[in-house]
Amino acid sequence: MFDPFMLQLSQLFALRPTLQSLGITQARLDQHYQGVLEHYCEHLIAFFTGADTRRFSRWRHLAQQLERRLRTARRALNTASSREMVKAILDYPDSGEREQQLGERSPQVYLTTRHGCLALTITHGNDAPLMFTVARGLDIEDHSSVPPKPAERLEHNVFEGYALGALEGALQRIAWIDPDAFSSLAALDRQLAWASGFADFLGLQAEQDSLRFELEQQLPPWLKNASSSGRLAYSQWLEALARFHEKSRGAGALEADAEQAQALFTRQLALQLRRLALECSLRNEANVTHEGYRTVRAAVNTFAVHRRLRGVTMGFMPLLDGSGYLLGPPTTLQGPWLVLRPEAQQVIEQVMLAPQAGAPLEDPFSVLYHASVSRWLPLFEHPLHTLARLKQVGGNLQGACDAERGWRCEVSLLRNLAVLLVCPGTEHPVEAADAHPRVRRMDTAWAGVRKALSVKQEQRLAELKRPLPLPLGQPIGEGVHKGLHRVGNVLIYNKDENHFNVLSNNRFAPVVNINFVEHRIVDNPEQPTVYGPGLAPDARGRWQLQRAPRLRRDIDQLSPAARRAISAGTTLSATLPALLGDATRRSQAPGTLAVEVEEGLERNARRFDDAAQTIQRTSSAAPMITQLRGEAVQLRAHGRCLRIEMARHTPTPTLGDVQFLLEQKVIRIQRVGGRVPETIDGVVDYLQEYEVLDLTEGERPLWYAHFHYPSVEAASDQPTAAHLKTAAQRRLGREYERETGRKVYRGPITNAAGRQVFLAV
């Protein structure tokens, strides 16, 4: 099902960074995996909070979209009290300002999860609480379930905090990526693109992610392997085509009446010219670059919708030879220009030297329509033909059309493909964040889209303000503290007559050739307990408050890798009772080999040792390391005990059992008398007997080893036969077998090393 919010969200963040765009190499990834991920997260935060091509913060844009969603959802509420609660949030998004203005009438807002996606819970007194999700709108909740746990109270701008929840979710998924599953740069880049899709408002759906991954593999290489900007441009073009197809209800220029034909022709031609230029740029054909495509887009949009784009004059100028048109700025300006020849084999071509052309047309699409419509029709392409070229019809996305027919189906297919291009799927979804302890990866207490501080932040700053020290101190003129003042060992921030102690927490990361300089406002530099906003110098060297969120590299003294390792170790430790119990049950099952039971526990013990080693590499969590290694010892000891018990009670002892029990000092072997003559089937045989004594039961005879010789003088190491028998079958032989038809067990002792175990007694 197509969701317009998902398309807007995916297009808004389509140009987020990749490892390749950050200059990360495979060698650097192999050497500093965790450092590379931290570096990526820093850039992802900067991208999220930075401006897009319209110089508008993506974070602010998302917050405004969420606000509009809540405003629309409010209309469906039936009760006046519920509408008033939502109105209070919309009127005063800043929680501090809302409390100042409304006092006891101010509702509280919490950020939580519901139906697998981010949600806002709005509560006030005895009124029925409200739960808002983008996917479901506003629902009235049961008092007993609100606020649900875990819930985070949004004390600043509600919608900014709601939007930041998606960034936090992305960082959580990145922190839990398994490095063993994504060791190559390309595989990790794709997983990072999926993890940072900001889809938490709609919920993570593994089935849809897998489907998008499969569908993407069917795209033609020029589109599948296109750059992020190229895929975004094609997604935007598909959405524009879908809007036109929906508005015209599938009608084309030739199918409309005379009044509508020219308007339909104008929009269709504008869309097809955009497509031609864009596909040429993605295929590296006709010298068309992405800049050339943007020139065509600006030109057709200028005239097709009868408006100028940011005052940029784009012209349609007829070529003097009558073969086509020149698109772009006036020839007195710098190119590139696009030459359009509708009847040539190469319809569109980018040039830097403009051919001779006439004056720009005032209304080019009207001229093109009245001159010769048929000249342009070969350029037109039906949406189904476009989808067929891109291998996205015929059993692929056709399921989207089960409930729709005709142009509605085509619109749905176009929009689903538009989403696919900017919302990558994955073969390996990361384990849901709910399965792990929730650890905030961002420092968001002082974050804000707007430049102004919130009421809560102003209050916190006022609590941290210090009286002006006299003298002010020595200004620092160089280094990372340049622009601050020093009083003793304390740094002072004194912009606009506000004076605060500053804590310097500089971190240098040569791994990725970038330095992070961090300063925090504190109440006491010696024992900081209350933190204020971050500080950073601007281009002119003046220190400014930083309200953008930053990555927490050290949470409770643990890095993300250490926290992940400890979490994995804790989970593994919890399986110990089950592992011990399963091994015990296996040991009691008929036919189970004792060595297999021990080896199974040994494999699990190595897992515990490996987990302890991983924790030791990433942190100093000694108790967990000691616990895991102790549990590994316990598993090995249990495996040894089970094997001993299984060997002692086996009805079919082997030479291996004897050797194992000897190593464990559970048995001892003694010779019983000398060689005793026996007659077996009329043949005289001399028997030498050895007794295997169980030391755990007062040297009770456990097994007997029988060595048979042809004579009394025969060499000890050259018996005619040697085998093990149980104590119960010690005296039973072939006569017993003939009389009863039952087989007497004889464990063979066939090799010299095995015989030496007994002969050495």
C-alpha positions in Angstrom: 0.0 0.0 0.0 1.4 3.4 -1.1 1.9 5.9 1.8 2.5 9.5 0.6 4.2 10.3 4.0 6.7 7.5 3.4 7.5 8.9 0.0 7.9 12.4 1.3 10.1 11.2 4.2 12.3 9.0 1.9 12.8 11.8 -0.6 13.6 14.3 2.1 16.4 12.1 3.4 17.4 10.4 0.2 20.8 12.2 0.0 22.0 11.2 3.5 25.7 10.3 3.6 27.2 7.0 2.6 30.6 5.5 3.6 31.8 6.0 0.0 30.7 9.6 -0.1 32.6 10.2 3.2 35.8 8.7 1.6 35.9 5.6 3.7 37.9 2.8 2.2 37.7 -1.0 2.7 41.1 -1.0 4.4 40.0 1.7 6.9 36.8 -0.2 7.6 38.7 -3.4 8.3 41.1 -1.7 10.7 38.6 0.6 12.5 35.1 -0.7 12.1 33.6 0.9 15.2 35.4 4.2 14.6 34.0 4.3 11.0 30.5 3.8 12.3 30.9 6.6 14.9 32.2 8.8 12.1 29.1 7.9 9.9 26.8 8.7 12.8 28.3 12.1 13.3 27.7 12.9 9.7 24.2 11.5 9.8 23.3 13.8 12.7 24.7 16.8 10.8 22.8 15.8 7.7 19.5 15.4 9.7 19.9 18.8 11.4 21.4 20.5 8.4 19.7 22.4 5.5 18.5 20.8 2.3 18.7 22.4 -1.1 16.1 24.9 -0.1 18.2 26.1 2.8 15.6 24.7 5.1 16.4 22.3 8.0 15.4 18.8 7.2 14.7 18.3 10.9 12.4 21.4 10.9 10.7 20.2 7.7 10.0 16.8 9.3 8.7 18.4 12.5 6.3 20.6 10.5 5.0 17.6 8.6 4.4 15.8 11.9 2.6 18.9 13.3 0.4 19.0 10.2 -0.4 15.3 10.6 -1.6 15.9 14.2 -3.6 19.0 13.1 -5.4 16.9 10.5 -6.0 14.0 12.9 -7.6 16.4 15.4 -10.5 16.9 13.1 -11.7 13.3 13.6 -12.0 13.6 17.4 -15.5 13.6 18.7 -15.1 14.9 22.2 -14.5 18.6 23.1 -12.0 17.7 25.9 -9.9 15.7 23.5 -9.9 18.4 20.9 -8.8 20.9 23.5 -5.9 18.7 24.6 -4.6 18.5 21.1 -5.3 22.2 20.5 -3.1 23.1 23.5 -0.2 21.1 22.0 -0.7 22.8 18.6 -0.9 26.3 20.1 2.1 25.8 22.4 4.5 23.1 21.1 7.1 24.3 23.6 6.2 22.4 26.8 7.7 25.0 29.1 5.7 27.8 27.4 2.6 25.7 27.5 2.9 25.2 31.2 3.5 28.9 31.7 0.4 29.8 29.7 -2.0 27.1 30.8 -0.8 26.1 34.2 -2.8 23.1 35.5 -4.6 22.9 32.2 -1.4 22.0 30.4 -1.4 18.5 29.0 1.7 16.3 29.2 3.3 14.7 26.1 5.4 11.5 26.1 7.3 9.9 23.3 6.9 6.1 23.2 6.2 3.3 20.7 2.9 1.8 19.6 2.1 -0.7 16.9 5.8 -1.0 16.2 6.2 2.7 15.4 7.0 6.0 17.2 4.0 7.5 19.0 3.0 10.6 21.0 0.9 10.0 24.2 -1.0 13.1 25.3 -2.4 13.1 28.9 -4.1 15.5 31.2 -5.7 14.8 34.5 -8.7 12.5 34.4 -9.3 13.1 30.7 -9.0 10.0 28.5 -5.4 9.9 27.2 -4.7 10.1 23.5 -2.2 8.1 21.4 -1.1 9.7 18.1 0.8 7.7 15.4 1.3 8.8 11.8 -0.1 5.6 10.5 -3.3 5.4 12.6 -3.9 9.0 13.7 -5.4 9.7 17.2 -6.7 6.9 19.3 -8.3 7.2 22.8 -6.5 5.0 25.3 -7.3 3.2 28.4 -6.0 5.0 31.5 -4.3 1.9 32.8 -1.9 1.8 29.8 -0.8 5.4 29.8 1.9 6.6 29.8 3.2 3.2 28.5 6.7 2.1 29.3 9.2 3.0 28.2 8.1 6.6 27.8 10.1 9.8 27.5 8.5 13.0 28.5 9.0 15.7 25.9 10.0 18.8 27.9 10.9 21.1 24.9 9.3 21.4 21.5 7.0 18.4 21.1 7.4 18.0 17.3 11.1 18.5 17.3 11.4 15.8 19.9 9.0 13.6 17.9 11.2 14.0 14.8 14.4 13.3 16.8 12.9 10.0 17.8 13.4 8.8 14.2 17.1 9.8 14.3 17.5 8.1 17.7 16.0 4.9 16.2 18.4 5.0 13.2 21.4 5.3 15.6 20.1 2.4 17.6 19.9 0.2 14.6 23.3 1.3 13.4 24.8 0.4 16.8 23.3 -3.1 16.6 24.6 -3.9 13.2 26.6 -7.1 13.3 30.1 -6.5 11.8 30.5 -10.1 10.9 27.4 -10.0 8.6 28.5 -6.8 6.8 32.2 -6.9 6.5 32.4 -5.4 3.0 32.1 -1.7 2.3 29.2 -2.2 -0.2 27.2 -4.5 2.1 27.6 -2.2 5.1 26.8 0.9 3.0 23.5 -0.7 1.9 22.6 -1.7 5.5 23.4 1.8 6.8 21.1 3.2 4.1 18.3 0.9 5.3 19.0 1.5 9.0 18.9 5.3 8.5 15.7 5.4 6.5 13.8 7.2 9.3 10.8 4.8 8.8 10.1 4.6 12.6 6.9 6.6 12.1 5.4 3.9 10.0 7.0 0.9 11.7 9.8 -1.5 10.5 8.3 -4.2 8.3 10.7 -7.0 7.4 8.4 -8.4 4.7 8.2 -5.1 2.8 12.0 -4.5 3.3 12.7 -7.9 1.7 10.2 -7.3 -1.1 11.8 -3.9 -1.9 15.2 -5.6 -2.0 14.0 -8.2 -4.4 12.3 -5.7 -6.7 15.4 -3.5 -6.8 17.4 -6.3 -8.1 15.2 -6.3 -11.2 15.8 -2.7 -12.1 18.0 -2.0 -15.1 21.7 -1.5 -14.1 21.7 2.2 -15.1 19.0 2.9 -12.5 19.9 0.3 -9.8 23.5 1.6 -9.7 22.6 5.3 -10.0 23.9 7.8 -7.5 21.7 8.9 -4.6 20.9 12.2 -6.4 20.1 10.3 -9.6 17.7 7.9 -7.9 16.1 10.8 -6.0 15.6 12.7 -9.3 14.0 9.7 -10.9 11.8 9.2 -7.9 10.6 12.8 -8.1 9.9 12.4 -11.8 7.9 9.3 -11.2 5.8 11.1 -8.5 5.3 14.0 -10.9 4.1 11.5 -13.6 1.8 9.8 -11.1 0.2 13.2 -10.1 -0.4 14.1 -13.8 -1.8 10.7 -14.6 -4.1 10.9 -11.5 -5.2 14.4 -12.3 -6.0 13.6 -15.9 -7.6 10.3 -15.0 -5.3 8.5 -17.5 -6.3 10.7 -20.4 -3.7 11.8 -22.9 -3.5 14.8 -25.3 -5.1 12.9 -28.2 -8.0 11.6 -26.0 -9.1 14.9 -24.6 -11.4 17.5 -26.0 -10.1 20.6 -27.8 -10.1 22.8 -24.6 -8.0 20.3 -22.6 -5.8 18.9 -25.3 -3.2 21.7 -25.3 -2.9 21.7 -21.5 -2.5 17.9 -21.5 0.0 18.1 -24.3 2.1 20.7 -22.4 2.3 18.7 -19.2 3.0 15.4 -21.0 5.7 16.9 -23.2 7.3 18.6 -20.1 7.4 15.3 -18.3 8.8 13.4 -21.2 11.6 16.0 -21.8 12.5 15.7 -18.2 12.6 11.9 -18.5 14.8 12.0 -21.6 17.3 14.3 -20.1 17.4 12.4 -16.8 17.8 9.0 -18.4 20.5 10.3 -20.6 22.4 11.6 -17.6 22.0 8.3 -15.7 23.1 6.3 -18.8 26.0 8.7 -19.5 24.6 9.3 -23.0 24.7 12.4 -25.2 27.1 14.2 -22.8 24.1 15.0 -20.5 25.1 15.6 -16.9 23.0 16.0 -13.8 23.5 19.7 -14.2 22.2 19.4 -17.7 19.1 17.6 -16.5 18.5 20.3 -13.9 18.6 22.8 -16.8 15.9 20.9 -18.7 13.8 20.6 -15.6 14.0 24.3 -14.8 13.2 25.2 -18.4 10.1 23.0 -18.8 8.9 23.9 -15.3 9.2 27.6 -16.1 6.8 27.5 -19.0 4.8 24.3 -18.4 3.3 25.7 -15.2 3.5 29.4 -16.2 5.9 30.5 -13.5 9.5 31.5 -13.0 11.7 29.5 -10.7 13.6 31.8 -8.3 14.0 34.4 -11.1 16.1 32.1 -13.3 15.3 32.8 -16.9 15.3 29.7 -19.0 14.7 29.9 -22.7 13.3 27.7 -25.5 15.2 29.1 -28.5 14.5 27.8 -32.1 17.6 26.6 -33.9 18.2 28.7 -37.1 18.3 25.5 -39.2 14.8 24.6 -38.1 15.8 21.2 -36.7 14.9 21.8 -33.1 15.4 24.0 -30.1 18.0 25.2 -27.7 17.1 24.9 -24.0 18.9 26.8 -21.3 19.9 30.3 -20.3 20.4 33.1 -22.9 23.4 32.4 -25.1 25.2 35.4 -23.5 25.5 33.4 -20.3 27.5 30.3 -19.5 26.0 26.9 -20.3 25.4 24.1 -20.4 22.7 24.1 -23.0 20.5 21.2 -24.2 19.9 20.8 -27.9 16.5 19.2 -28.6 15.9 17.7 -32.1 12.6 15.7 -31.9 13.1 14.0 -35.3 16.8 13.1 -34.9 18.2 9.8 -33.9 19.7 11.5 -30.8 16.7 13.5 -29.6 18.6 15.4 -26.8 22.2 16.4 -26.5 24.2 18.6 -24.0 26.6 21.1 -25.4 28.9 23.8 -23.9 29.1 25.8 -27.1 25.6 26.9 -28.1 24.6 26.6 -31.8 23.0 29.5 -33.5 19.5 30.1 -32.4 16.8 32.7 -32.5 15.2 34.7 -29.7 13.6 32.9 -26.8 9.9 31.9 -27.3 7.4 33.7 -25.0 5.1 30.7 -24.8 7.1 27.8 -26.1 4.7 25.0 -25.4 1.9 26.8 -27.2 4.1 27.2 -30.2 5.2 23.5 -30.1 1.6 22.4 -29.9 0.2 24.5 -32.8 3.3 23.9 -35.0 3.0 20.1 -35.2 1.7 17.8 -32.4 2.6 14.7 -34.4 6.3 15.7 -34.4 6.4 15.2 -30.6 4.2 12.2 -30.1 7.0 9.6 -30.6 8.6 11.0 -27.4 5.5 10.2 -25.4 5.5 7.1 -23.3 2.6 5.5 -21.5 3.2 4.8 -17.8 2.9 1.1 -18.3 5.5 1.2 -21.0 7.8 3.0 -18.5 7.2 0.4 -15.8 7.8 -2.4 -18.3 11.1 -0.9 -19.3 12.1 -0.8 -15.6 11.0 -4.4 -15.1 8.4 -3.5 -12.5 5.2 -5.0 -14.0 4.0 -8.5 -14.6 4.0 -10.2 -11.3 6.3 -7.8 -9.5 4.3 -4.9 -8.2 1.1 -6.1 -9.8 -0.2 -7.1 -6.4 -0.7 -3.4 -5.8 -3.4 -3.4 -8.4 -5.6 -6.2 -7.0 -8.2 -3.8 -5.8 -7.6 -1.1 -8.5 -8.0 -1.0 -12.3 -7.0 1.2 -15.1 -5.3 4.5 -14.4 -5.6 4.1 -10.6 -3.5 0.9 -10.9 -0.9 2.7 -13.0 -0.7 5.6 -10.5 -0.2 3.1 -7.7 2.5 1.3 -9.6 4.3 4.6 -10.3 4.2 5.7 -6.7 5.4 2.4 -5.4 8.4 2.5 -7.7 9.0 6.1 -6.6 9.2 4.8 -3.0 11.4 1.9 -4.0 14.1 4.2 -5.5 14.6 6.2 -2.3 13.7 3.6 0.4 16.1 0.7 0.0 15.2 -2.7 1.3 17.5 -5.2 3.0 18.2 -9.0 3.0 19.3 -8.8 6.6 17.0 -6.7 8.8 18.6 -5.8 12.1 17.1 -7.2 15.2 14.3 -5.0 16.6 15.5 -2.4 19.0 12.9 -3.5 21.5 14.9 -6.7 22.0 17.7 -4.8 23.5 18.0 -2.4 26.5 17.1 1.1 25.3 20.2 3.2 25.4 20.0 6.7 24.1 22.7 7.4 21.6 22.1 11.1 21.3 22.6 14.1 23.6 19.3 15.9 22.9 18.6 18.0 26.0 19.7 21.2 24.3 18.7 20.3 20.7 16.4 22.6 18.8 15.6 23.4 15.2 15.1 27.1 15.9 17.8 29.4 17.0 15.9 30.5 20.2 16.2 28.4 23.4 13.1 26.9 24.8 11.7 27.9 28.2 13.1 24.8 29.9 16.5 25.5 28.4 16.5 29.1 29.5 15.6 28.0 33.1 18.4 25.5 33.1 20.9 28.1 31.9 19.8 30.5 34.6 20.5 27.8 37.2 24.0 27.4 35.9 24.9 31.1 35.6 27.9 32.2 37.7 28.7 35.7 39.1 31.2 37.6 37.1 34.7 36.8 38.4 37.0 39.7 39.2 39.2 39.9 37.4 37.6 38.2 34.4 40.7 36.2 33.6 43.2 35.9 30.8 41.7 35.6 27.3 42.9 32.5 25.4 44.2 33.4 21.9 45.1 30.1 20.4 44.3 26.4 20.4 40.9 24.7 20.8 40.0 27.1 23.7 40.6 30.3 21.7 38.0 32.9 22.6 37.3 31.7 26.1 38.8 33.1 29.3 40.9 31.3 31.9 40.5 31.9 35.6 43.0 29.5 37.4 42.1 26.1 35.9 38.6 27.1 35.0 37.4 28.2 31.5 34.8 30.9 31.4 32.2 31.5 28.7 31.1 35.1 28.8 29.0 35.9 25.7 26.3 38.6 26.2 27.2 39.1 29.9 26.4 35.5 30.7 29.1 33.7 32.7 29.4 30.0 32.9 32.0 27.5 33.8 33.1 25.4 30.8 34.2 21.8 30.8 36.5 20.9 27.9 36.0 17.3 26.7 38.1 17.2 23.6 38.2 14.0 21.6 40.5 13.5 18.7 39.7 10.8 16.2 42.6 10.4 13.8 41.0 7.2 12.6 38.9 9.1 10.2 41.0 12.2 10.0 38.6 14.5 11.8 38.8 16.2 15.2 35.8 16.6 17.5 36.1 19.6 19.8 33.6 19.5 22.6 32.9 22.0 25.4 30.1 21.8 27.8 28.7 24.3 30.3 28.7 22.9 33.9 28.0 23.9 37.4 31.3 22.8 38.8 34.2 21.8 36.5 35.8 19.6 39.2 32.6 17.6 39.8 30.2 18.4 36.9 26.7 17.2 37.7 24.5 19.5 35.6 25.3 19.9 31.9 24.3 22.7 29.7 24.5 23.1 25.9 27.5 22.5 23.8 29.8 25.3 22.8 31.7 25.8 19.5 33.4 28.7 17.9 31.9 30.2 14.7 33.7 31.3 11.6 34.8 34.5 13.3 36.1 32.7 16.4 33.2 33.7 18.7 31.8 31.0 20.9 28.1 30.1 20.3 25.6 27.8 22.0 25.1 24.6 20.0 21.6 23.3 20.0 22.0 20.5 17.4 22.1 16.9 18.9 25.4 15.2 19.2 26.4 11.6 19.4 27.1 10.2 22.8 30.3 8.3 22.3 30.5 7.1 25.9 27.3 6.1 27.6 27.7 5.1 31.2 31.4 4.6 30.5 30.7 2.1 27.7 31.1 2.5 24.0 28.3 1.1 21.7 30.5 -1.9 20.9 31.1 -2.6 24.6 27.4 -2.2 25.4 26.5 -4.5 22.5 29.1 -7.0 23.7 27.9 -6.9 27.3 24.3 -7.3 26.2 25.2 -10.3 24.1 27.1 -11.7 27.0 24.2 -11.2 29.4 21.8 -12.9 26.9 24.2 -15.8 26.5 24.6 -16.1 30.3 20.9 -16.4 30.7 20.9 -19.6 28.6 23.2 -21.5 31.0 20.5 -23.4 32.9 18.9 -24.5 29.6 22.2 -25.6 28.2 23.0 -27.7 31.3 19.5 -29.2 31.4 19.5 -30.1 27.7 22.8 -31.8 28.0 21.6 -33.8 30.9 18.5 -34.9 29.0 20.6 -35.9 26.0 22.9 -38.0 28.2 19.9 -40.1 29.3 18.6 -40.7 25.8 19.3 -44.2 24.4 21.9 -44.3 21.7 23.6 -41.0 22.6 27.4 -41.0 22.5 29.1 -39.7 25.6 31.7 -37.8 23.6 29.0 -36.0 21.6 27.4 -34.7 24.8 30.8 -33.4 26.1 31.7 -31.9 22.7 28.4 -30.0 22.6 29.0 -28.4 26.0 32.6 -27.7 24.9 31.4 -25.7 21.9 29.0 -23.7 24.1 31.9 -23.1 26.6 33.9 -21.6 23.8 31.0 -19.3 23.0 31.1 -18.0 26.6 34.9 -17.6 26.4 34.6 -15.7 23.1 31.9 -13.4 24.6 34.2 -12.7 27.6 37.1 -11.9 25.2 35.0 -9.5 23.2 33.9 -7.7 26.3 37.5 -7.5 27.4 38.5 -5.9 24.1 35.9 -3.2 24.3 35.5 -2.4 28.0 36.7 -3.1 31.5 33.5 -4.8 32.7 35.4 -7.2 34.9 32.4 -8.8 36.7 30.8 -9.8 33.4 34.1 -11.2 32.1 34.6 -13.2 35.3 31.0 -14.5 35.2 31.2 -15.7 31.6 34.5 -17.4 32.1 33.2 -19.1 35.3 30.2 -20.3 33.4 32.4 -21.6 30.6 34.3 -23.6 33.3 31.0 -24.9 34.6 29.9 -26.1 31.2 33.1 -28.0 30.7 32.9 -29.5 34.1 29.3 -30.6 33.5 30.3 -32.1 30.2 33.1 -34.0 31.8 30.9 -35.3 34.6 28.2 -36.4 32.1 30.7 -38.2 30.0 32.1 -40.0 33.0 28.7 -41.1 34.1 27.7 -42.2 30.6 31.0 -44.1 30.2 30.6 -45.8 33.6 27.1 -47.0 32.9 27.4 -47.9 29.2 26.5 -51.5 28.3 29.0 -51.3 25.4 32.3 -50.1 26.8 35.1 -49.3 24.3 38.8 -48.8 24.5 38.2 -45.0 24.2 36.0 -45.2 27.4 38.8 -46.9 29.3 41.4 -44.4 28.2 39.1 -41.4 29.0 38.3 -42.8 32.5 41.9 -43.5 33.2 42.7 -39.8 32.3 40.0 -38.7 34.7 41.4 -41.0 37.5 38.0 -42.7 37.8 39.3 -46.3 37.2 42.4 -48.3 37.7 43.4 -51.6 36.0 44.9 -54.7 37.6 45.9 -58.1 36.2 44.0 -61.1 37.5 46.3 -64.0 38.1 48.2 -65.6 35.2 47.2 -67.2 31.9 44.4 -69.8 32.4 43.9 -72.6 29.8 40.4 -72.8 28.2 38.9 -75.0 25.5 36.8 -73.1 23.0 35.2 -75.2 20.2 37.8 -77.9 20.8 40.8 -75.6 20.6 43.0 -75.0 23.7 43.4 -71.3 24.4 45.1 -69.4 27.2 43.2 -66.5 28.8 44.9 -63.5 30.6 42.3 -61.4 32.4 42.5 -57.7 33.5 40.1 -56.1 35.8 38.8 -52.5 35.4 38.0 -51.2 38.9 35.6 -48.3 39.5 37.3 -46.0 42.1 34.1 -44.0 42.7 32.4 -47.1 44.1 35.0 -48.7 46.3 36.9 -50.3 43.5 33.9 -52.3 42.3 34.7 -54.3 39.1 33.3 -52.4 36.2 34.7 -54.2 33.1 37.0 -57.0 32.2 39.6 -57.2 29.5 40.3 -60.7 28.1 43.5 -61.4 26.2 43.7 -64.8 24.4 47.0 -66.5 23.6 47.8 -69.8 21.7 50.3 -70.9 24.4 51.7 -69.9 27.8 54.9 -68.7 26.3 53.4 -66.5 23.6 54.5 -62.9 23.6 52.2 -60.6 25.6 51.8 -58.1 22.8 50.7 -60.7 20.3 47.4 -62.1 21.5 45.1 -64.0 19.1 42.2 -61.9 20.3 41.6 -59.1 22.9 38.3 -57.5 24.0 36.4 -55.8 26.7 33.4 -57.4 28.5 31.0 -56.1 31.1 31.3 -57.5 34.6 27.9 -59.2 34.2 29.0 -61.0 31.1 32.5 -61.9 32.4 32.0 -65.6 32.4 29.7 -65.8 29.4 31.0 -67.2 26.1 30.1 -68.9 22.9 28.4 -71.8 24.6 26.0 -69.3 26.3 25.4 -67.7 23.0 24.5 -71.0 21.3 22.1 -72.0 24.2 20.3 -68.7 24.6 20.7 -67.2 21.1 21.8 -63.9 22.8 24.9 -62.1 21.8 27.7 -61.4 24.3 29.2 -58.0 24.0 33.0 -58.0 23.2 34.5 -54.5 22.7 37.6 -55.0 20.4 41.1 -54.1 21.5 42.8 -54.2 18.2 45.8 -51.8 18.1 49.1 -52.0 19.9 48.6 -48.7 21.7 45.3 -49.9 23.1 46.7 -53.2 24.2 49.5 -51.4 26.0 47.0 -49.7 28.3 46.5 -53.1 29.9 50.0 -54.7 29.3 51.7 -51.8 31.1 49.9 -52.7 34.4 
